[in-house]
Amino acid sequence: METGKKVFASAGCVSCHTLKDSNASGTVGPNLDQVKPDEATVKQFVTNGKAPMPAFKGQLSDDEIDAVATYVSSVAGR
């Protein structure tokens, strides 16, 4: 999960999303602690984007996308 946490920070997720475990308090995107998305949902949105969130396919490797999806779905709302 450490890799996912690092990707969450380095990819800029912290700028737009709130996630307590990552000390992120962005307000542009959804508060992930409230939404508590499952792994498949995170993977879909990170890969393909959903306005205003950009797609990260091609910017992040499949392994990085998997890692951040696992991380977010595991810590959101905890």
PyMOL Python script that loads the backbone (N, CA, C, O; Angstrom):
from pymol import cmd

cmd.read_pdbstr("""\
ATOM      1  N   MET A   1       0.808  -1.197   0.000  1.00  0.00           N
ATOM      2  CA  MET A   1       0.000   0.000   0.000  1.00  0.00           C
ATOM      3  C   MET A   1       0.851   1.261   0.000  1.00  0.00           C
ATOM      4  O   MET A   1       0.372   2.331  -0.373  1.00  0.00           O
ATOM      5  N   GLU A   2       2.079   1.148   0.405  1.00  0.00           N
ATOM      6  CA  GLU A   2       2.970   2.311   0.417  1.00  0.00           C
ATOM      7  C   GLU A   2       3.154   2.872  -0.989  1.00  0.00           C
ATOM      8  O   GLU A   2       3.207   4.088  -1.173  1.00  0.00           O
ATOM      9  N   THR A   3       3.253   1.982  -1.988  1.00  0.00           N
ATOM     10  CA  THR A   3       3.388   2.446  -3.375  1.00  0.00           C
ATOM     11  C   THR A   3       2.162   3.246  -3.779  1.00  0.00           C
ATOM     12  O   THR A   3       2.290   4.307  -4.389  1.00  0.00           O
ATOM     13  N   GLY A   4       0.990   2.757  -3.450  1.00  0.00           N
ATOM     14  CA  GLY A   4      -0.241   3.466  -3.778  1.00  0.00           C
ATOM     15  C   GLY A   4      -0.312   4.833  -3.129  1.00  0.00           C
ATOM     16  O   GLY A   4      -0.766   5.797  -3.745  1.00  0.00           O
ATOM     17  N   LYS A   5       0.131   4.917  -1.891  1.00  0.00           N
ATOM     18  CA  LYS A   5       0.143   6.203  -1.185  1.00  0.00           C
ATOM     19  C   LYS A   5       1.098   7.175  -1.864  1.00  0.00           C
ATOM     20  O   LYS A   5       0.794   8.360  -1.995  1.00  0.00           O
ATOM     21  N   LYS A   6       2.251   6.676  -2.297  1.00  0.00           N
ATOM     22  CA  LYS A   6       3.224   7.521  -2.998  1.00  0.00           C
ATOM     23  C   LYS A   6       2.670   7.995  -4.336  1.00  0.00           C
ATOM     24  O   LYS A   6       2.836   9.160  -4.698  1.00  0.00           O
ATOM     25  N   VAL A   7       2.016   7.103  -5.070  1.00  0.00           N
ATOM     26  CA  VAL A   7       1.418   7.477  -6.355  1.00  0.00           C
ATOM     27  C   VAL A   7       0.318   8.518  -6.135  1.00  0.00           C
ATOM     28  O   VAL A   7       0.215   9.475  -6.903  1.00  0.00           O
ATOM     29  N   PHE A   8      -0.494   8.345  -5.111  1.00  0.00           N
ATOM     30  CA  PHE A   8      -1.563   9.292  -4.794  1.00  0.00           C
ATOM     31  C   PHE A   8      -0.985  10.695  -4.613  1.00  0.00           C
ATOM     32  O   PHE A   8      -1.574  11.678  -5.065  1.00  0.00           O
ATOM     33  N   ALA A   9       0.156  10.782  -3.959  1.00  0.00           N
ATOM     34  CA  ALA A   9       0.801  12.078  -3.743  1.00  0.00           C
ATOM     35  C   ALA A   9       1.490  12.587  -5.005  1.00  0.00           C
ATOM     36  O   ALA A   9       1.308  13.744  -5.385  1.00  0.00           O
ATOM     37  N   SER A  10       2.271  11.745  -5.651  1.00  0.00           N
ATOM     38  CA  SER A  10       3.082  12.202  -6.788  1.00  0.00           C
ATOM     39  C   SER A  10       2.267  12.493  -8.039  1.00  0.00           C
ATOM     40  O   SER A  10       2.677  13.316  -8.858  1.00  0.00           O
ATOM     41  N   ALA A  11       1.129  11.842  -8.206  1.00  0.00           N
ATOM     42  CA  ALA A  11       0.287  12.076  -9.384  1.00  0.00           C
ATOM     43  C   ALA A  11      -0.596  13.312  -9.210  1.00  0.00           C
ATOM     44  O   ALA A  11      -1.295  13.718 -10.139  1.00  0.00           O
ATOM     45  N   GLY A  12      -0.561  13.901  -8.029  1.00  0.00           N
ATOM     46  CA  GLY A  12      -1.319  15.117  -7.789  1.00  0.00           C
ATOM     47  C   GLY A  12      -2.730  14.907  -7.272  1.00  0.00           C
ATOM     48  O   GLY A  12      -3.511  15.856  -7.195  1.00  0.00           O
ATOM     49  N   CYS A  13      -3.062  13.683  -6.919  1.00  0.00           N
ATOM     50  CA  CYS A  13      -4.408  13.384  -6.408  1.00  0.00           C
ATOM     51  C   CYS A  13      -4.717  14.227  -5.169  1.00  0.00           C
ATOM     52  O   CYS A  13      -5.860  14.624  -4.941  1.00  0.00           O
ATOM     53  N   VAL A  14      -3.675  14.493  -4.373  1.00  0.00           N
ATOM     54  CA  VAL A  14      -3.833  15.255  -3.132  1.00  0.00           C
ATOM     55  C   VAL A  14      -4.297  16.683  -3.389  1.00  0.00           C
ATOM     56  O   VAL A  14      -4.861  17.317  -2.497  1.00  0.00           O
ATOM     57  N   SER A  15      -4.068  17.192  -4.585  1.00  0.00           N
ATOM     58  CA  SER A  15      -4.466  18.564  -4.906  1.00  0.00           C
ATOM     59  C   SER A  15      -5.973  18.717  -5.055  1.00  0.00           C
ATOM     60  O   SER A  15      -6.519  19.792  -4.809  1.00  0.00           O
ATOM     61  N   CYS A  16      -6.639  17.650  -5.455  1.00  0.00           N
ATOM     62  CA  CYS A  16      -8.069  17.735  -5.762  1.00  0.00           C
ATOM     63  C   CYS A  16      -8.967  16.958  -4.808  1.00  0.00           C
ATOM     64  O   CYS A  16     -10.143  17.291  -4.660  1.00  0.00           O
ATOM     65  N   HIS A  17      -8.437  15.941  -4.168  1.00  0.00           N
ATOM     66  CA  HIS A  17      -9.262  15.059  -3.341  1.00  0.00           C
ATOM     67  C   HIS A  17      -8.915  15.168  -1.865  1.00  0.00           C
ATOM     68  O   HIS A  17      -7.784  15.483  -1.497  1.00  0.00           O
ATOM     69  N   THR A  18      -9.912  14.901  -1.027  1.00  0.00           N
ATOM     70  CA  THR A  18      -9.701  14.767   0.410  1.00  0.00           C
ATOM     71  C   THR A  18      -9.548  13.285   0.720  1.00  0.00           C
ATOM     72  O   THR A  18     -10.373  12.465   0.319  1.00  0.00           O
ATOM     73  N   LEU A  19      -8.486  12.955   1.435  1.00  0.00           N
ATOM     74  CA  LEU A  19      -8.239  11.591   1.902  1.00  0.00           C
ATOM     75  C   LEU A  19      -7.386  11.699   3.159  1.00  0.00           C
ATOM     76  O   LEU A  19      -6.195  12.002   3.088  1.00  0.00           O
ATOM     77  N   LYS A  20      -7.999  11.452   4.296  1.00  0.00           N
ATOM     78  CA  LYS A  20      -7.353  11.639   5.596  1.00  0.00           C
ATOM     79  C   LYS A  20      -6.010  10.925   5.694  1.00  0.00           C
ATOM     80  O   LYS A  20      -5.035  11.512   6.164  1.00  0.00           O
ATOM     81  N   ASP A  21      -5.944   9.662   5.257  1.00  0.00           N
ATOM     82  CA  ASP A  21      -4.717   8.882   5.392  1.00  0.00           C
ATOM     83  C   ASP A  21      -3.534   9.529   4.677  1.00  0.00           C
ATOM     84  O   ASP A  21      -2.381   9.309   5.050  1.00  0.00           O
ATOM     85  N   SER A  22      -3.820  10.320   3.659  1.00  0.00           N
ATOM     86  CA  SER A  22      -2.775  10.948   2.865  1.00  0.00           C
ATOM     87  C   SER A  22      -2.605  12.431   3.210  1.00  0.00           C
ATOM     88  O   SER A  22      -1.854  13.148   2.549  1.00  0.00           O
ATOM     89  N   ASN A  23      -3.306  12.878   4.243  1.00  0.00           N
ATOM     90  CA  ASN A  23      -3.300  14.291   4.629  1.00  0.00           C
ATOM     91  C   ASN A  23      -3.703  15.197   3.474  1.00  0.00           C
ATOM     92  O   ASN A  23      -3.234  16.330   3.370  1.00  0.00           O
ATOM     93  N   ALA A  24      -4.565  14.697   2.616  1.00  0.00           N
ATOM     94  CA  ALA A  24      -5.024  15.451   1.455  1.00  0.00           C
ATOM     95  C   ALA A  24      -6.339  16.139   1.788  1.00  0.00           C
ATOM     96  O   ALA A  24      -7.231  15.542   2.391  1.00  0.00           O
ATOM     97  N   SER A  25      -6.451  17.404   1.387  1.00  0.00           N
ATOM     98  CA  SER A  25      -7.673  18.149   1.690  1.00  0.00           C
ATOM     99  C   SER A  25      -8.146  18.970   0.494  1.00  0.00           C
ATOM    100  O   SER A  25      -8.648  20.082   0.655  1.00  0.00           O
ATOM    101  N   GLY A  26      -7.984  18.417  -0.698  1.00  0.00           N
ATOM    102  CA  GLY A  26      -8.457  19.098  -1.902  1.00  0.00           C
ATOM    103  C   GLY A  26      -9.971  19.160  -1.935  1.00  0.00           C
ATOM    104  O   GLY A  26     -10.652  18.336  -1.325  1.00  0.00           O
ATOM    105  N   THR A  27     -10.490  20.144  -2.653  1.00  0.00           N
ATOM    106  CA  THR A  27     -11.939  20.328  -2.709  1.00  0.00           C
ATOM    107  C   THR A  27     -12.492  20.322  -4.132  1.00  0.00           C
ATOM    108  O   THR A  27     -13.692  20.523  -4.320  1.00  0.00           O
ATOM    109  N   VAL A  28     -11.653  20.099  -5.126  1.00  0.00           N
ATOM    110  CA  VAL A  28     -12.112  20.082  -6.519  1.00  0.00           C
ATOM    111  C   VAL A  28     -12.840  18.778  -6.819  1.00  0.00           C
ATOM    112  O   VAL A  28     -13.929  18.779  -7.393  1.00  0.00           O
ATOM    113  N   GLY A  29     -12.229  17.673  -6.427  1.00  0.00           N
ATOM    114  CA  GLY A  29     -12.819  16.353  -6.657  1.00  0.00           C
ATOM    115  C   GLY A  29     -13.567  15.876  -5.435  1.00  0.00           C
ATOM    116  O   GLY A  29     -13.591  16.559  -4.412  1.00  0.00           O
ATOM    117  N   PRO A  30     -14.181  14.704  -5.531  1.00  0.00           N
ATOM    118  CA  PRO A  30     -14.933  14.169  -4.397  1.00  0.00           C
ATOM    119  C   PRO A  30     -14.056  13.901  -3.174  1.00  0.00           C
ATOM    120  O   PRO A  30     -12.870  13.594  -3.291  1.00  0.00           O
ATOM    121  N   ASN A  31     -14.669  14.026  -2.009  1.00  0.00           N
ATOM    122  CA  ASN A  31     -14.034  13.649  -0.755  1.00  0.00           C
ATOM    123  C   ASN A  31     -14.056  12.119  -0.710  1.00  0.00           C
ATOM    124  O   ASN A  31     -15.114  11.515  -0.530  1.00  0.00           O
ATOM    125  N   LEU A  32     -12.912  11.509  -0.871  1.00  0.00           N
ATOM    126  CA  LEU A  32     -12.838  10.049  -0.970  1.00  0.00           C
ATOM    127  C   LEU A  32     -13.181   9.363   0.345  1.00  0.00           C
ATOM    128  O   LEU A  32     -13.617   8.212   0.346  1.00  0.00           O
ATOM    129  N   ASP A  33     -12.989  10.059   1.465  1.00  0.00           N
ATOM    130  CA  ASP A  33     -13.373   9.487   2.758  1.00  0.00           C
ATOM    131  C   ASP A  33     -14.892   9.377   2.883  1.00  0.00           C
ATOM    132  O   ASP A  33     -15.395   8.489   3.571  1.00  0.00           O
ATOM    133  N   GLN A  34     -15.609  10.259   2.233  1.00  0.00           N
ATOM    134  CA  GLN A  34     -17.073  10.196   2.258  1.00  0.00           C
ATOM    135  C   GLN A  34     -17.612   9.228   1.212  1.00  0.00           C
ATOM    136  O   GLN A  34     -18.558   8.485   1.475  1.00  0.00           O
ATOM    137  N   VAL A  35     -17.011   9.237   0.028  1.00  0.00           N
ATOM    138  CA  VAL A  35     -17.486   8.396  -1.077  1.00  0.00           C
ATOM    139  C   VAL A  35     -17.155   6.922  -0.842  1.00  0.00           C
ATOM    140  O   VAL A  35     -17.946   6.042  -1.180  1.00  0.00           O
ATOM    141  N   LYS A  36     -15.987   6.657  -0.265  1.00  0.00           N
ATOM    142  CA  LYS A  36     -15.509   5.293   0.012  1.00  0.00           C
ATOM    143  C   LYS A  36     -15.613   4.390  -1.229  1.00  0.00           C
ATOM    144  O   LYS A  36     -16.298   3.368  -1.206  1.00  0.00           O
ATOM    145  N   PRO A  37     -14.928   4.779  -2.301  1.00  0.00           N
ATOM    146  CA  PRO A  37     -15.042   4.007  -3.548  1.00  0.00           C
ATOM    147  C   PRO A  37     -14.390   2.636  -3.447  1.00  0.00           C
ATOM    148  O   PRO A  37     -13.418   2.448  -2.715  1.00  0.00           O
ATOM    149  N   ASP A  38     -14.939   1.680  -4.195  1.00  0.00           N
ATOM    150  CA  ASP A  38     -14.301   0.366  -4.237  1.00  0.00           C
ATOM    151  C   ASP A  38     -13.137   0.404  -5.233  1.00  0.00           C
ATOM    152  O   ASP A  38     -12.983   1.358  -5.995  1.00  0.00           O
ATOM    153  N   GLU A  39     -12.337  -0.637  -5.207  1.00  0.00           N
ATOM    154  CA  GLU A  39     -11.116  -0.680  -6.008  1.00  0.00           C
ATOM    155  C   GLU A  39     -11.400  -0.551  -7.506  1.00  0.00           C
ATOM    156  O   GLU A  39     -10.686   0.162  -8.211  1.00  0.00           O
ATOM    157  N   ALA A  40     -12.423  -1.226  -7.988  1.00  0.00           N
ATOM    158  CA  ALA A  40     -12.751  -1.186  -9.419  1.00  0.00           C
ATOM    159  C   ALA A  40     -13.147   0.223  -9.860  1.00  0.00           C
ATOM    160  O   ALA A  40     -12.795   0.658 -10.956  1.00  0.00           O
ATOM    161  N   THR A  41     -13.874   0.927  -9.008  1.00  0.00           N
ATOM    162  CA  THR A  41     -14.295   2.289  -9.334  1.00  0.00           C
ATOM    163  C   THR A  41     -13.097   3.222  -9.405  1.00  0.00           C
ATOM    164  O   THR A  41     -12.982   4.016 -10.340  1.00  0.00           O
ATOM    165  N   VAL A  42     -12.206   3.134  -8.427  1.00  0.00           N
ATOM    166  CA  VAL A  42     -11.005   3.972  -8.437  1.00  0.00           C
ATOM    167  C   VAL A  42     -10.193   3.683  -9.694  1.00  0.00           C
ATOM    168  O   VAL A  42      -9.745   4.604 -10.376  1.00  0.00           O
ATOM    169  N   LYS A  43     -10.007   2.420  -9.993  1.00  0.00           N
ATOM    170  CA  LYS A  43      -9.219   2.041 -11.171  1.00  0.00           C
ATOM    171  C   LYS A  43      -9.840   2.616 -12.447  1.00  0.00           C
ATOM    172  O   LYS A  43      -9.125   3.129 -13.308  1.00  0.00           O
ATOM    173  N   GLN A  44     -11.152   2.532 -12.568  1.00  0.00           N
ATOM    174  CA  GLN A  44     -11.844   3.052 -13.750  1.00  0.00           C
ATOM    175  C   GLN A  44     -11.629   4.558 -13.895  1.00  0.00           C
ATOM    176  O   GLN A  44     -11.290   5.032 -14.980  1.00  0.00           O
ATOM    177  N   PHE A  45     -11.823   5.312 -12.811  1.00  0.00           N
ATOM    178  CA  PHE A  45     -11.690   6.763 -12.890  1.00  0.00           C
ATOM    179  C   PHE A  45     -10.246   7.203 -13.091  1.00  0.00           C
ATOM    180  O   PHE A  45      -9.992   8.150 -13.836  1.00  0.00           O
ATOM    181  N   VAL A  46      -9.302   6.538 -12.448  1.00  0.00           N
ATOM    182  CA  VAL A  46      -7.896   6.894 -12.634  1.00  0.00           C
ATOM    183  C   VAL A  46      -7.468   6.586 -14.068  1.00  0.00           C
ATOM    184  O   VAL A  46      -6.755   7.377 -14.686  1.00  0.00           O
ATOM    185  N   THR A  47      -7.888   5.466 -14.587  1.00  0.00           N
ATOM    186  CA  THR A  47      -7.512   5.067 -15.945  1.00  0.00           C
ATOM    187  C   THR A  47      -8.145   5.969 -16.995  1.00  0.00           C
ATOM    188  O   THR A  47      -7.452   6.479 -17.876  1.00  0.00           O
ATOM    189  N   ASN A  48      -9.453   6.168 -16.907  1.00  0.00           N
ATOM    190  CA  ASN A  48     -10.199   6.845 -17.974  1.00  0.00           C
ATOM    191  C   ASN A  48     -10.574   8.295 -17.686  1.00  0.00           C
ATOM    192  O   ASN A  48     -10.967   9.029 -18.592  1.00  0.00           O
ATOM    193  N   GLY A  49     -10.452   8.707 -16.427  1.00  0.00           N
ATOM    194  CA  GLY A  49     -10.838  10.055 -16.050  1.00  0.00           C
ATOM    195  C   GLY A  49     -12.344  10.237 -16.042  1.00  0.00           C
ATOM    196  O   GLY A  49     -13.093   9.381 -16.513  1.00  0.00           O
ATOM    197  N   LYS A  50     -12.770  11.355 -15.504  1.00  0.00           N
ATOM    198  CA  LYS A  50     -14.168  11.790 -15.528  1.00  0.00           C
ATOM    199  C   LYS A  50     -14.129  13.276 -15.202  1.00  0.00           C
ATOM    200  O   LYS A  50     -13.738  13.674 -14.104  1.00  0.00           O
ATOM    201  N   ALA A  51     -14.535  14.086 -16.163  1.00  0.00           N
ATOM    202  CA  ALA A  51     -14.385  15.539 -16.045  1.00  0.00           C
ATOM    203  C   ALA A  51     -14.808  16.034 -14.664  1.00  0.00           C
ATOM    204  O   ALA A  51     -15.864  15.651 -14.159  1.00  0.00           O
ATOM    205  N   PRO A  52     -13.998  16.869 -14.065  1.00  0.00           N
ATOM    206  CA  PRO A  52     -12.794  17.503 -14.585  1.00  0.00           C
ATOM    207  C   PRO A  52     -11.509  16.688 -14.384  1.00  0.00           C
ATOM    208  O   PRO A  52     -10.423  17.158 -14.722  1.00  0.00           O
ATOM    209  N   MET A  53     -11.624  15.487 -13.843  1.00  0.00           N
ATOM    210  CA  MET A  53     -10.429  14.663 -13.601  1.00  0.00           C
ATOM    211  C   MET A  53      -9.896  14.100 -14.920  1.00  0.00           C
ATOM    212  O   MET A  53     -10.646  13.514 -15.701  1.00  0.00           O
ATOM    213  N   PRO A  54      -8.598  14.282 -15.159  1.00  0.00           N
ATOM    214  CA  PRO A  54      -8.024  13.738 -16.392  1.00  0.00           C
ATOM    215  C   PRO A  54      -7.808  12.230 -16.296  1.00  0.00           C
ATOM    216  O   PRO A  54      -7.755  11.663 -15.205  1.00  0.00           O
ATOM    217  N   ALA A  55      -7.685  11.602 -17.444  1.00  0.00           N
ATOM    218  CA  ALA A  55      -7.311  10.184 -17.500  1.00  0.00           C
ATOM    219  C   ALA A  55      -5.815  10.075 -17.229  1.00  0.00           C
ATOM    220  O   ALA A  55      -5.029  10.892 -17.709  1.00  0.00           O
ATOM    221  N   PHE A  56      -5.430   9.072 -16.466  1.00  0.00           N
ATOM    222  CA  PHE A  56      -4.019   8.862 -16.163  1.00  0.00           C
ATOM    223  C   PHE A  56      -3.423   7.689 -16.931  1.00  0.00           C
ATOM    224  O   PHE A  56      -2.249   7.362 -16.755  1.00  0.00           O
ATOM    225  N   LYS A  57      -4.236   7.051 -17.790  1.00  0.00           N
ATOM    226  CA  LYS A  57      -3.717   5.982 -18.651  1.00  0.00           C
ATOM    227  C   LYS A  57      -2.656   6.600 -19.552  1.00  0.00           C
ATOM    228  O   LYS A  57      -2.896   7.618 -20.200  1.00  0.00           O
ATOM    229  N   GLY A  58      -1.496   5.984 -19.588  1.00  0.00           N
ATOM    230  CA  GLY A  58      -0.394   6.524 -20.365  1.00  0.00           C
ATOM    231  C   GLY A  58       0.537   7.400 -19.546  1.00  0.00           C
ATOM    232  O   GLY A  58       1.705   7.566 -19.897  1.00  0.00           O
ATOM    233  N   GLN A  59       0.027   7.964 -18.451  1.00  0.00           N
ATOM    234  CA  GLN A  59       0.861   8.746 -17.541  1.00  0.00           C
ATOM    235  C   GLN A  59       1.343   7.891 -16.377  1.00  0.00           C
ATOM    236  O   GLN A  59       2.461   8.053 -15.886  1.00  0.00           O
ATOM    237  N   LEU A  60       0.478   6.979 -15.946  1.00  0.00           N
ATOM    238  CA  LEU A  60       0.823   6.031 -14.886  1.00  0.00           C
ATOM    239  C   LEU A  60       0.835   4.632 -15.486  1.00  0.00           C
ATOM    240  O   LEU A  60       0.064   4.329 -16.396  1.00  0.00           O
ATOM    241  N   SER A  61       1.710   3.792 -14.973  1.00  0.00           N
ATOM    242  CA  SER A  61       1.742   2.400 -15.430  1.00  0.00           C
ATOM    243  C   SER A  61       0.526   1.657 -14.884  1.00  0.00           C
ATOM    244  O   SER A  61      -0.127   2.121 -13.949  1.00  0.00           O
ATOM    245  N   ASP A  62       0.230   0.510 -15.471  1.00  0.00           N
ATOM    246  CA  ASP A  62      -0.866  -0.320 -14.956  1.00  0.00           C
ATOM    247  C   ASP A  62      -0.627  -0.685 -13.498  1.00  0.00           C
ATOM    248  O   ASP A  62      -1.565  -0.714 -12.701  1.00  0.00           O
ATOM    249  N   ASP A  63       0.626  -0.965 -13.148  1.00  0.00           N
ATOM    250  CA  ASP A  63       0.952  -1.307 -11.759  1.00  0.00           C
ATOM    251  C   ASP A  63       0.702  -0.130 -10.820  1.00  0.00           C
ATOM    252  O   ASP A  63       0.217  -0.317  -9.704  1.00  0.00           O
ATOM    253  N   GLU A  64       1.032   1.083 -11.267  1.00  0.00           N
ATOM    254  CA  GLU A  64       0.790   2.268 -10.440  1.00  0.00           C
ATOM    255  C   GLU A  64      -0.711   2.515 -10.267  1.00  0.00           C
ATOM    256  O   GLU A  64      -1.164   2.870  -9.179  1.00  0.00           O
ATOM    257  N   ILE A  65      -1.474   2.327 -11.336  1.00  0.00           N
ATOM    258  CA  ILE A  65      -2.928   2.489 -11.250  1.00  0.00           C
ATOM    259  C   ILE A  65      -3.513   1.455 -10.298  1.00  0.00           C
ATOM    260  O   ILE A  65      -4.362   1.783  -9.469  1.00  0.00           O
ATOM    261  N   ASP A  66      -3.067   0.213 -10.410  1.00  0.00           N
ATOM    262  CA  ASP A  66      -3.530  -0.832  -9.489  1.00  0.00           C
ATOM    263  C   ASP A  66      -3.181  -0.480  -8.047  1.00  0.00           C
ATOM    264  O   ASP A  66      -3.999  -0.660  -7.144  1.00  0.00           O
ATOM    265  N   ALA A  67      -1.965   0.021  -7.833  1.00  0.00           N
ATOM    266  CA  ALA A  67      -1.511   0.349  -6.480  1.00  0.00           C
ATOM    267  C   ALA A  67      -2.339   1.475  -5.871  1.00  0.00           C
ATOM    268  O   ALA A  67      -2.736   1.391  -4.709  1.00  0.00           O
ATOM    269  N   VAL A  68      -2.602   2.522  -6.641  1.00  0.00           N
ATOM    270  CA  VAL A  68      -3.374   3.640  -6.096  1.00  0.00           C
ATOM    271  C   VAL A  68      -4.831   3.234  -5.878  1.00  0.00           C
ATOM    272  O   VAL A  68      -5.466   3.703  -4.932  1.00  0.00           O
ATOM    273  N   ALA A  69      -5.363   2.379  -6.732  1.00  0.00           N
ATOM    274  CA  ALA A  69      -6.740   1.897  -6.555  1.00  0.00           C
ATOM    275  C   ALA A  69      -6.865   1.057  -5.288  1.00  0.00           C
ATOM    276  O   ALA A  69      -7.830   1.198  -4.536  1.00  0.00           O
ATOM    277  N   THR A  70      -5.897   0.194  -5.056  1.00  0.00           N
ATOM    278  CA  THR A  70      -5.891  -0.624  -3.842  1.00  0.00           C
ATOM    279  C   THR A  70      -5.762   0.261  -2.606  1.00  0.00           C
ATOM    280  O   THR A  70      -6.477   0.075  -1.622  1.00  0.00           O
ATOM    281  N   TYR A  71      -4.851   1.218  -2.666  1.00  0.00           N
ATOM    282  CA  TYR A  71      -4.623   2.119  -1.541  1.00  0.00           C
ATOM    283  C   TYR A  71      -5.888   2.901  -1.189  1.00  0.00           C
ATOM    284  O   TYR A  71      -6.345   2.871  -0.047  1.00  0.00           O
ATOM    285  N   VAL A  72      -6.449   3.597  -2.175  1.00  0.00           N
ATOM    286  CA  VAL A  72      -7.614   4.445  -1.907  1.00  0.00           C
ATOM    287  C   VAL A  72      -8.784   3.618  -1.382  1.00  0.00           C
ATOM    288  O   VAL A  72      -9.426   4.000  -0.404  1.00  0.00           O
ATOM    289  N   SER A  73      -9.060   2.498  -2.021  1.00  0.00           N
ATOM    290  CA  SER A  73     -10.207   1.687  -1.593  1.00  0.00           C
ATOM    291  C   SER A  73      -9.993   1.083  -0.204  1.00  0.00           C
ATOM    292  O   SER A  73     -10.957   0.775   0.496  1.00  0.00           O
ATOM    293  N   SER A  74      -8.749   0.918   0.187  1.00  0.00           N
ATOM    294  CA  SER A  74      -8.444   0.333   1.502  1.00  0.00           C
ATOM    295  C   SER A  74      -8.498   1.347   2.640  1.00  0.00           C
ATOM    296  O   SER A  74      -8.857   0.993   3.763  1.00  0.00           O
ATOM    297  N   VAL A  75      -8.147   2.608   2.364  1.00  0.00           N
ATOM    298  CA  VAL A  75      -8.043   3.587   3.454  1.00  0.00           C
ATOM    299  C   VAL A  75      -9.170   4.613   3.480  1.00  0.00           C
ATOM    300  O   VAL A  75      -9.349   5.284   4.496  1.00  0.00           O
ATOM    301  N   ALA A  76      -9.920   4.757   2.421  1.00  0.00           N
ATOM    302  CA  ALA A  76     -10.976   5.779   2.371  1.00  0.00           C
ATOM    303  C   ALA A  76     -12.009   5.548   3.473  1.00  0.00           C
ATOM    304  O   ALA A  76     -12.560   4.457   3.623  1.00  0.00           O
ATOM    305  N   GLY A  77     -12.249   6.607   4.231  1.00  0.00           N
ATOM    306  CA  GLY A  77     -13.246   6.550   5.291  1.00  0.00           C
ATOM    307  C   GLY A  77     -12.789   5.884   6.565  1.00  0.00           C
ATOM    308  O   GLY A  77     -13.609   5.635   7.449  1.00  0.00           O
ATOM    309  N   ARG A  78     -11.507   5.586   6.693  1.00  0.00           N
ATOM    310  CA  ARG A  78     -11.010   4.922   7.896  1.00  0.00           C
ATOM    311  C   ARG A  78     -10.192   5.863   8.741  1.00  0.00           C
ATOM    312  O   ARG A  78      -9.693   5.470   9.796  1.00  0.00           O
TER     313      ARG A  78
END
""", "prot")
cmd.dss("prot")
cmd.show_as("cartoon", "prot")
cmd.util.cbc("prot")
cmd.orient("prot")
